C-alpha cells in the first residue's frame, strides 16, 4: 500500500473516532439526567455514577482534541483503543452477568441490540488496531523515503 493510501486510511480512522466521540459525548451531555440514571442502574458503575457522568464525556471530548492535533494523534488513538476496549468488555460483562442491561449511550447507539452494540465496539477496536499498524507503516515508509540512508546511520 502506498504512503498516500496509508495516510488516507489513518486519517479516515481518526475521522471515524472523532465523529464517534463527539456524537457519544454530546448525546450524554444533552440528557444528563438520563445518562446519570442509566449509570445508577448499572451494577458495575453505580458506585461511581456521578464521577463517571463527568469523566466519560470529558474523556471523549479530550480524545477528539487529541485526534485533531497531529502530534497527539497516535496517543489519542491509543487511548481511544483503550477506552473502546473498556466499553466493549463492559458490554460483554453486563450482557452475561446482569439481569438488567442499562444503556447510557444515547442516540442511534441506543437503538442497537446489545449484540449489535458489541459488534460495533469490536469493529472500532479493530479499526484502532489497524490504525496502529498504519501509523507504524506510515512512519517507517516516510522515514525511508525522506532519509534513504536512515538504515545506515
C-alpha positions, 0 to 999 in steps of 0.5 A, a space after each residue: 500500500 502506498 504512503 498516500 493510501 496509508 495516510 488516507 486510511 489513518 486519517 479516515 480512522 481518526 475521522 471515524 473516532 472523532 465523529 464517534 466521540 463527539 456524537 457519544 459525548 454530546 448525546 450524554 451531555 444533552 440528557 444528563 439526567 438520563 445518562 446519570 440514571 442509566 449509570 445508577 442502574 448499572 451494577 458495575 458503575 453505580 458506585 461511581 455514577 456521578 464521577 463517571 457522568 463527568 469523566 466519560 464525556 470529558 474523556 471523549 471530548 479530550 480524545 477528539 482534541 487529541 485526534 485533531 492535533 497531529 502530534 497527539 494523534 497516535 496517543 489519542 488513538 491509543 487511548 481511544 483503543 483503550 477506552 473502546 476496549 473498556 466499553 466493549 468488555 463492559 458490554 460483554 460483562 453486563 450482557 452475561 452477568 446482569 439481569 438488567 442491561 442499562 444503556 447510557 449511550 444515547 442516540 442511534 447507539 441506543 437503538 442497537 441490540 446489545 449484540 449489535 452494540 458489541 459488534 460495533 465496539 469490536 469493529 472500532 477496536 479493530 479499526 484502532 488496531 489497524 490504525 496502529 499498524 498504519 501509523 507504524 507503516 506510515 512512519 517507517 515508509 516516510 522515514 525511508 523515503 525522506 532519509 534513504 540512508 536512515 538504515 545506515 546511520 
